[in-house]
Amino acid sequence: MKAGPSLITSNSVAKAAGVSQSTVSLVMSGKSAGRVSDSTRDHVMAVADRLGYRPNATARMLRTGVLNILALAVPNVKQPFFGEIFVAAEKAARQANYAVVLIDTQNDPQWVERIIDMVRGRLIAGCIVYASDSEDEPRLAEIADQVLFIEGQDSGTLVDIDIESGIDAVVEHLAGLGHSGIGYLGADYPKVTFQRRFDYFRKKLRNLGLEFRNAWHSSATFEIEASTSGAEKLVRRPEITAIVCDDDLLAAGVYRAARLAGRAIPDDLSVVGFNDIEFARVLSPELTTLAIPTERIAQEAVHKLLEKLEDPARASSSYEAELTLKIRSSTARPAKA
């Protein structure tokens, strides 16, 4: 049985983890960067969580005058992927005795101003922005010390994903199966990360000597009707034998459009998604997709933001997550091959 938090001290955590009390203090205060290895930090936080240890939030709030709350700004709170990021971020923040509030940037045109007001009013300590657009980062420059970007554009992006190697894996997989007509269903959101994905996708095709036509590109938002409509433009083109999607929800639209057009997956059309949300394994056939390590990304973002808040002048190392191609049943050799 877990001991109550009031009975557990940092010395208790240090003893259980086999480290010094100062190491525990560095980890729980977000000051461990460059002083404590990542493996030791993760071990200490796991032990602290198991024991139910929480730092003294009241003391910190009285010292700094700032609430122990972080904001997480995401493009669409309905997207399950961002729900997974939120849960992982909340878990990581809770270990440092912070809480996380969720901000939907797509449906709130004034979200940047709200974040700035909340930081200036000391209602939140800082903000993690997932998938910014080209206008967001300059607008947030005045609170740069309290903001961290994931999949952003500027130097403030300390947490990113390795888009290039991920797209390499997808295109090489499809080309290796014999596909030469590969369509692309993009996310219709003005975010830097989605443009980077599409740009590199076309570059990779060129490098492999594969053709790509403008008519092989379509875009849609994540809603099922919108994604189905966007996908219909592609699935009705017989020369397209595979479609790469910016998101697993867009891939679901391709499944629906293909069924309406009488094209079977994967016999007539191969489909690849992005993110590997749980939904990808509910689709029939199960979806081949690029998996993003959501928990690790969220943990790194929270840890690096806390380090930044503690000492803005100290340079923090960046983290780039590797993507894993999960090959399932939605991809196969094209019928002509």
Beta strands, then each sheet from edge to edge (+ up, - down):
strand 1: 69-74
strand 2: 99-104
strand 3: 126-130
strand 4: 147-150
strand 5: 157-161
strand 6: 182-187
strand 7: 217-220
strand 8: 242-245
strand 9: 270-275
strand 10: 288-291
strand 11: 319-321
strand 12: 324-326
sheet 1: 2+ 1+ 3+ 4+ 5+ 11+
sheet 2: 7+ 6+ 8+ 9+ 10+ 12-
end
